[in-house]
Amino acid sequence: MANRTGTYVAFDGLGETDPTKSDFKYYATLQAWSANKNIEFSLTNSHEKTDAVRDTSKRATLYARIQARLRASKNMFVVLTSKTRYTGSVLSFEIEQAIDTYKIPLIIAYPEFSSILHVESHSDIWPKALADRINSTGIEAIHIPFDKNCILDAITRFHVNGEHLSNGKNHYTRDAQIKWGLIR
């Protein structure tokens, strides 16, 4: 097994070639926070642990790179929005592999919400791969808003060698979310 130190970031590209029209913008935000010396945020990016994949790459090449990156990952950060597709995206394969093969805890972020207190109320935007697995034994997931402090806490704490989550429907307490200014 590879050195599992990275965070694998997954999102739905929405079939777009223009990254500004897809959920790629949230991945770019994480990269910008991590690169900015004036912001306390560090991300060991699993995508930087293997060769890049071009848009012209064959699906088998893409899937092999995904698996190599997941093998080197301690957790998976998943971005879900109202535009996330139920089926038909690479995101479904990524989720299936992370849970079924690599037993990686998921940190599921919702950019369109300022706080997450009722996980089930977001089930209408879960891709089928997540919806099918969310109640399974052995899945570890925490659902969070797309907030820098919340994200940093989650990726630091919840990983294969860190704190374990009890199931697939965890969220931070109301008090924690108040402390971060997510709830007033």
SULWOSUL-V582106 format. One record per helix or strand of 2 or more residues. SS is the DSSP state (alpha for helix, beta for strand). FROM is the first residue (numbers start at 0). TO is the last residue. If there is no record, write none. Layout:
BEGIN
SS;FROM;TO, SS;FROM;TO
END
This chain:
BEGIN
beta;5;9, alpha;18;20, alpha;23;34, alpha;45;48, alpha;58;70, beta;72;78, alpha;89;100, beta;104;109, alpha;118;124, alpha;127;132, beta;140;144, alpha;147;156, beta;169;170, alpha;173;178
END
